[in-house]
Amino acid sequence: MMHAMESNISKLSGESHNKSRFIGISKTLLRLGICLGLLFWIFNSIFSNEARSSLGDSEKLWQGLSWFEQFKLAWTVGPKQLWMTFKLVEFYWFLISLVFMGLTIVLGALRWQKVLMVHGFDLPFGRVFSISLVAQFFNAFLLGSTGGDLLKAYYVARETHHKKAEAVVTVFIDRLIGLFSMLLFACLLFPFNLSFLFSTEPMVLVSIIVLCMAVACGVVIYLAFWGGVSRHWTGARQWLRKMPKGELIERCLDACRMYGKASGFLTEALLISMGLNIACVVQLWTLAFGLDLNVDFSQLAVTVPIVICIAAIPITPSGLGVRENLYVLMLAGSGSKTLATSVLAMSLLAYAGFLIWSIIGGLVYIAMKDVCKLDELETKNNESSKANSEITV
């Protein structure tokens, strides 16, 4: 009888193992399908854009083609046009720009890890970096250049039971600080580029937009970190709790207040962000140098953060098209067609570097483990601290 029971237990254990293995394979295949589908979609968008550009100013001709004819032209002409763009730059300069693109992801992950630590989320850097790479992949097709933040919020929320609101807030705070630092970086360079920024009416308009964004972002950070409404209106919290999801909103606000109380946090986060901003500028500068593009470094340093901030507005997937037009407008202006072509090539090559890292993020997404529980890590850390305390006593 005992032997039969052991046999049944062994059988059930084997079935459970096979079921878990099947679920694991199914999830991997599903992720692979999503990854390939999205890569096809984004490459089709790029090739279509290249094919449309090859027709010159004949937009009506492109619109007159059927869907199948557009698709065929995109995948026959598009890759050739893209390859011609690649051939404009010396390959080692492109590789250097690729390294700096990777550095921006590393610094972004480091900043987010600092943000997580304020709420006691001791997530290993490897896990933070892998989630950041997955977010990079999804940024390639979601609207704007911040769509991957939704995935970061999703993944980090899954990794905790009792601090889901706080976990999601970390993604918001990380993006808020990143955006503010980029806007601040651009504004600090404004005095050194006044003639450049006031050269045309569109440039003046773009500068005003960036200044307004910087002020608005600074106000949001102040209100999020230190508040102000409840100080002058004692009934603000009671009114907030009566709103739909009021308790959740209040909890998110309290989570934001933690960053205002964390000594030295904002200074440290801004310093990391400034390093990230410099890496972004150097990435574009290496491409400009490789293309023999005669662009003043100071002008490029003020242009890059402006373009990145405006491209973050959810208009097109990954800011594609918006970013390119802004670079041409700001750096080529009313210059020669050759200059405009070189600036456009610089922007497309920078996007190619972004796409290469996105593909790496896609591979990480396929192989990624589901969960690395923050709650479990927090419990282990508490137990370890308690044990060390007992040993000390």
C-alpha positions as CSV (number, residue, x, y, z in Angstrom):
1,M,0.0,0.0,0.0
2,M,2.8,2.3,0.9
3,H,4.5,1.6,-2.4
4,A,1.3,2.4,-4.3
5,M,1.0,5.8,-2.4
6,E,4.6,6.6,-3.3
7,S,3.9,5.7,-6.9
8,N,0.8,8.0,-7.0
9,I,2.8,10.8,-5.4
10,S,5.6,10.3,-7.9
11,K,3.1,10.3,-10.8
12,L,1.4,13.5,-9.6
13,S,4.8,15.2,-9.1
14,G,5.8,14.2,-12.7
15,E,2.5,15.5,-14.1
16,S,2.9,18.8,-12.2
17,H,6.4,19.2,-13.5
18,N,5.3,18.5,-17.1
19,K,2.5,21.0,-16.7
20,S,4.8,23.7,-15.3
21,R,7.2,23.0,-18.1
22,F,4.5,23.3,-20.7
23,I,3.3,26.6,-19.2
24,G,6.9,27.9,-19.2
25,I,7.4,26.9,-22.9
26,S,4.0,28.4,-23.8
27,K,4.9,31.7,-22.2
28,T,8.3,31.8,-24.0
29,L,6.7,31.1,-27.3
30,L,4.0,33.8,-26.7
31,R,6.8,36.3,-25.9
32,L,8.7,35.2,-29.0
33,G,5.6,35.8,-31.1
34,I,5.0,39.2,-29.6
35,C,8.6,40.1,-30.0
36,L,8.8,39.1,-33.7
37,G,5.4,40.7,-34.4
38,L,6.5,44.0,-33.0
39,L,9.9,44.0,-34.7
40,F,8.2,43.3,-38.0
41,W,5.8,46.2,-37.3
42,I,8.5,48.7,-36.5
43,F,10.8,47.6,-39.4
44,N,7.8,47.9,-41.8
45,S,7.2,51.5,-40.5
46,I,10.9,52.4,-41.1
47,F,11.0,50.8,-44.5
48,S,7.8,52.5,-45.5
49,N,9.2,55.8,-44.4
50,E,12.3,55.2,-46.5
51,A,10.3,54.1,-49.5
52,R,8.1,57.2,-49.3
53,S,11.2,59.4,-49.1
54,S,12.6,57.8,-52.2
55,L,9.7,59.1,-54.2
56,G,10.7,62.7,-53.4
57,D,7.8,65.1,-53.1
58,S,5.4,62.7,-54.7
59,E,3.2,62.1,-51.6
60,K,0.2,61.7,-53.9
61,L,1.9,58.9,-55.8
62,W,2.5,57.0,-52.5
63,Q,-1.1,57.6,-51.4
64,G,-2.3,56.4,-54.8
65,L,-0.7,53.0,-54.3
66,S,-2.6,50.0,-52.9
67,W,-1.7,48.6,-49.5
68,F,0.0,45.6,-51.1
69,E,2.0,47.9,-53.5
70,Q,3.1,50.1,-50.6
71,F,4.1,47.0,-48.6
72,K,6.1,45.6,-51.6
73,L,7.8,48.9,-52.3
74,A,8.7,49.3,-48.6
75,W,10.4,45.9,-48.4
76,T,12.2,46.2,-51.7
77,V,13.3,49.9,-51.7
78,G,13.3,50.5,-47.9
79,P,16.2,48.3,-46.9
80,K,18.4,49.6,-49.8
81,Q,17.6,53.2,-48.8
82,L,18.4,52.4,-45.1
83,W,21.7,50.7,-46.1
84,M,22.7,53.8,-48.1
85,T,22.1,55.9,-44.9
86,F,24.4,53.5,-43.0
87,K,27.1,53.8,-45.6
88,L,27.3,57.5,-45.0
89,V,29.0,57.1,-41.6
90,E,32.3,55.3,-40.8
91,F,31.4,52.1,-39.0
92,Y,33.6,52.6,-35.9
93,W,32.0,55.9,-35.2
94,F,28.6,54.2,-35.3
95,L,30.0,51.5,-32.8
96,I,31.1,54.3,-30.5
97,S,27.7,55.9,-30.6
98,L,26.2,52.4,-29.9
99,V,28.3,52.2,-26.7
100,F,27.1,55.6,-25.5
101,M,23.5,54.5,-26.3
102,G,24.0,51.5,-24.0
103,L,25.5,53.8,-21.3
104,T,22.3,55.9,-21.2
105,I,20.4,52.7,-20.5
106,V,22.8,51.7,-17.7
107,L,22.6,55.2,-16.1
108,G,18.8,55.2,-16.4
109,A,18.7,51.8,-14.7
110,L,21.0,53.1,-11.9
111,R,18.8,56.1,-11.4
112,W,15.6,53.9,-11.2
113,Q,17.4,51.7,-8.7
114,K,18.0,54.7,-6.5
115,V,14.3,55.7,-6.8
116,L,13.3,52.1,-5.8
117,M,15.6,52.2,-2.7
118,V,13.7,55.1,-1.2
119,H,10.8,52.8,-0.6
120,G,13.0,50.0,0.6
121,F,12.9,48.0,-2.6
122,D,16.3,46.4,-2.7
123,L,16.0,45.1,-6.2
124,P,19.3,43.8,-7.7
125,F,20.8,45.9,-10.4
126,G,20.7,43.0,-12.9
127,R,17.0,42.8,-12.5
128,V,16.5,46.6,-12.8
129,F,18.7,46.6,-15.9
130,S,16.8,43.7,-17.5
131,I,13.4,45.4,-16.9
132,S,14.9,48.6,-18.4
133,L,16.0,46.7,-21.5
134,V,12.5,45.3,-21.9
135,A,11.1,48.8,-21.5
136,Q,13.6,49.9,-24.2
137,F,12.2,47.3,-26.5
138,F,8.6,48.4,-26.0
139,N,9.6,52.0,-26.4
140,A,10.4,51.2,-30.1
141,F,6.7,50.9,-31.1
142,L,4.6,52.6,-28.4
143,L,3.6,56.2,-28.8
144,G,6.2,58.8,-27.8
145,S,9.5,57.7,-26.4
146,T,8.2,56.8,-22.9
147,G,5.7,54.1,-23.7
148,G,8.0,51.4,-22.2
149,D,7.3,53.0,-18.8
150,L,4.0,51.2,-18.7
151,L,5.9,47.9,-18.9
152,K,8.3,49.0,-16.1
153,A,5.3,49.8,-13.9
154,Y,3.7,46.4,-14.8
155,Y,6.8,44.4,-14.0
156,V,7.7,46.2,-10.8
157,A,4.1,46.0,-9.5
158,R,4.1,42.3,-10.0
159,E,7.1,41.9,-7.8
160,T,5.5,43.0,-4.6
161,H,2.2,42.2,-2.8
162,H,1.8,45.1,-0.3
163,K,3.5,48.0,-2.0
164,K,2.1,47.9,-5.5
165,A,1.1,51.6,-5.5
166,E,4.6,52.6,-4.3
167,A,6.2,50.4,-6.9
168,V,4.3,52.1,-9.7
169,V,5.0,55.5,-8.3
170,T,8.8,54.8,-8.6
171,V,8.4,54.6,-12.4
172,F,6.5,57.9,-12.5
173,I,9.1,59.6,-10.2
174,D,12.0,58.2,-12.3
175,R,10.5,59.6,-15.5
176,L,9.7,62.9,-13.9
177,I,13.2,63.4,-12.7
178,G,14.6,62.3,-16.0
179,L,12.4,64.7,-18.0
180,F,13.1,67.6,-15.6
181,S,16.9,67.0,-15.7
182,M,16.8,67.0,-19.5
183,L,14.8,70.2,-19.6
184,L,17.1,71.8,-17.0
185,F,20.2,70.7,-19.0
186,A,18.8,72.4,-22.1
187,C,17.8,75.6,-20.2
188,L,21.3,75.9,-18.6
189,L,22.8,75.9,-22.2
190,F,20.3,78.6,-23.4
191,P,22.6,81.6,-22.5
192,F,25.5,80.1,-24.6
193,N,23.3,79.6,-27.7
194,L,21.1,82.8,-27.8
195,S,22.0,83.6,-31.4
196,F,21.2,80.1,-32.5
197,L,17.9,79.8,-30.6
198,F,16.7,83.2,-31.8
199,S,17.8,82.6,-35.4
200,T,14.3,81.8,-36.7
201,E,10.7,82.0,-35.5
202,P,10.2,78.2,-35.2
203,M,13.4,78.1,-33.0
204,V,12.0,80.8,-30.7
205,L,8.8,78.9,-30.4
206,V,10.6,75.6,-29.6
207,S,12.7,77.4,-27.0
208,I,9.6,78.9,-25.3
209,I,7.9,75.5,-25.3
210,V,10.9,74.0,-23.5
211,L,11.1,76.8,-21.0
212,C,7.4,76.3,-20.2
213,M,7.8,72.5,-19.9
214,A,10.8,73.0,-17.5
215,V,8.8,75.4,-15.2
216,A,5.8,73.1,-15.3
217,C,7.9,70.0,-14.5
218,G,9.6,71.8,-11.7
219,V,6.3,72.8,-10.2
220,V,5.1,69.2,-10.4
221,I,8.2,67.9,-8.7
222,Y,7.8,70.5,-5.9
223,L,4.1,69.5,-5.4
224,A,4.8,65.8,-5.6
225,F,7.8,65.9,-3.1
226,W,6.7,68.6,-0.7
227,G,3.0,69.2,-1.4
228,G,1.4,72.5,-0.4
229,V,-2.4,72.3,-0.8
230,S,-3.1,70.4,2.5
231,R,-0.9,72.9,4.4
232,H,-3.3,75.8,3.6
233,W,-6.5,73.7,3.4
234,T,-6.9,71.2,6.2
235,G,-9.9,69.6,4.5
236,A,-8.0,68.7,1.4
237,R,-7.2,65.1,2.5
238,Q,-10.8,64.4,3.5
239,W,-12.1,65.7,0.1
240,L,-9.5,63.6,-1.7
241,R,-10.6,60.4,0.1
242,K,-14.2,60.9,-1.1
243,M,-13.1,60.9,-4.8
244,P,-13.2,57.6,-6.8
245,K,-10.1,55.7,-5.9
246,G,-9.3,58.4,-3.4
247,E,-7.5,56.1,-1.0
248,L,-5.2,54.9,-3.8
249,I,-4.5,58.5,-4.9
250,E,-3.7,59.5,-1.3
251,R,-1.4,56.5,-1.0
252,C,0.4,57.5,-4.2
253,L,0.8,61.1,-2.9
254,D,2.3,59.8,0.4
255,A,4.7,57.6,-1.7
256,C,5.8,60.7,-3.6
257,R,6.3,62.6,-0.3
258,M,8.9,60.0,0.7
259,Y,11.3,61.4,-1.9
260,G,11.0,64.9,-0.4
261,K,12.0,63.5,2.9
262,A,14.9,61.4,1.6
263,S,18.1,63.3,2.3
264,G,20.2,64.0,-0.7
265,F,18.0,61.9,-3.0
266,L,17.1,64.6,-5.5
267,T,20.7,65.8,-5.8
268,E,22.0,62.3,-6.4
269,A,19.3,61.5,-9.0
270,L,19.9,64.7,-10.9
271,L,23.6,64.1,-11.0
272,I,23.1,60.6,-12.5
273,S,20.6,62.2,-14.9
274,M,23.1,64.9,-16.0
275,G,25.6,62.1,-16.8
276,L,22.9,60.4,-18.9
277,N,22.1,63.7,-20.7
278,I,25.8,64.1,-21.6
279,A,26.0,60.5,-22.9
280,C,22.9,61.3,-25.1
281,V,24.7,64.3,-26.6
282,V,28.0,62.5,-27.1
283,Q,26.1,59.7,-28.9
284,L,24.8,62.2,-31.5
285,W,28.1,64.0,-31.6
286,T,30.0,60.9,-32.6
287,L,27.6,60.3,-35.4
288,A,27.8,63.9,-36.6
289,F,31.6,63.6,-36.5
290,G,31.5,60.3,-38.5
291,L,29.2,62.0,-41.1
292,D,31.6,65.0,-41.4
293,L,28.7,67.1,-40.3
294,N,29.9,70.6,-39.3
295,V,27.7,71.2,-36.3
296,D,28.9,73.2,-33.3
297,F,29.0,71.0,-30.2
298,S,27.3,73.6,-28.0
299,Q,24.4,73.8,-30.5
300,L,24.1,70.1,-30.6
301,A,24.2,69.9,-26.8
302,V,21.2,72.2,-26.6
303,T,19.4,70.6,-29.5
304,V,19.5,67.0,-28.3
305,P,17.7,67.5,-25.0
306,I,15.1,69.7,-26.7
307,V,14.3,67.1,-29.4
308,I,14.2,64.2,-26.8
309,C,11.8,66.1,-24.6
310,I,9.4,67.1,-27.4
311,A,9.7,63.6,-29.0
312,A,8.5,62.1,-25.6
313,I,5.0,63.6,-26.4
314,P,2.9,60.6,-27.5
315,I,2.4,61.5,-31.2
316,T,4.1,58.8,-33.2
317,P,5.6,55.4,-32.3
318,S,8.9,56.0,-30.5
319,G,8.7,59.7,-31.7
320,L,9.6,58.5,-35.2
321,G,9.3,61.4,-37.7
322,V,8.8,64.0,-35.0
323,R,12.4,63.6,-33.9
324,E,13.8,63.6,-37.4
325,N,11.9,66.8,-38.5
326,L,13.0,68.6,-35.3
327,Y,16.6,67.8,-35.9
328,V,16.4,69.0,-39.5
329,L,14.5,72.1,-38.4
330,M,17.0,73.0,-35.7
331,L,20.3,72.0,-37.2
332,A,19.7,72.4,-41.0
333,G,17.1,75.2,-41.0
334,S,17.2,77.0,-44.3
335,G,20.6,75.5,-45.1
336,S,21.4,73.3,-48.2
337,K,19.7,70.1,-49.1
338,T,23.0,68.3,-48.5
339,L,23.1,69.5,-44.9
340,A,19.5,68.5,-44.3
341,T,20.2,65.0,-45.7
342,S,23.2,64.6,-43.3
343,V,21.2,65.8,-40.3
344,L,18.5,63.4,-41.2
345,A,21.0,60.6,-41.6
346,M,22.4,61.4,-38.1
347,S,19.0,61.1,-36.6
348,L,18.2,57.9,-38.4
349,L,21.5,56.3,-37.4
350,A,20.9,57.3,-33.7
351,Y,17.5,55.6,-34.0
352,A,19.2,52.6,-35.5
353,G,21.4,52.4,-32.4
354,F,18.3,52.7,-30.2
355,L,16.7,49.9,-32.3
356,I,19.7,47.6,-31.8
357,W,19.5,48.0,-28.1
358,S,15.8,47.5,-28.3
359,I,16.3,44.1,-30.1
360,I,18.6,43.1,-27.2
361,G,15.8,44.1,-24.9
362,G,13.4,41.9,-27.0
363,L,15.7,38.9,-26.4
364,V,15.8,39.7,-22.7
365,Y,12.0,39.8,-22.8
366,I,11.8,36.3,-24.3
367,A,14.2,34.8,-21.8
368,M,13.1,36.9,-18.7
369,K,11.9,35.1,-15.6
370,D,8.4,36.1,-14.5
371,V,9.0,37.4,-11.0
372,C,11.7,38.1,-8.5
373,K,9.6,39.0,-5.5
374,L,10.5,42.2,-3.8
375,D,8.6,41.1,-0.7
376,E,10.8,38.0,-0.4
377,L,13.9,40.1,-0.8
378,E,12.7,42.5,1.8
379,T,11.9,39.7,4.3
380,K,15.3,38.1,3.7
381,N,17.0,41.5,4.3
382,N,15.1,42.0,7.5
383,E,15.9,38.5,8.7
384,S,19.6,39.1,7.9
385,S,19.6,42.4,9.7
386,K,18.0,40.8,12.7
387,A,20.4,37.9,12.8
388,N,23.4,40.3,12.6
389,S,21.9,42.4,15.4
390,E,21.6,39.2,17.6
391,I,25.2,38.2,16.8
392,T,26.4,41.7,17.8
393,V,24.5,41.6,21.1
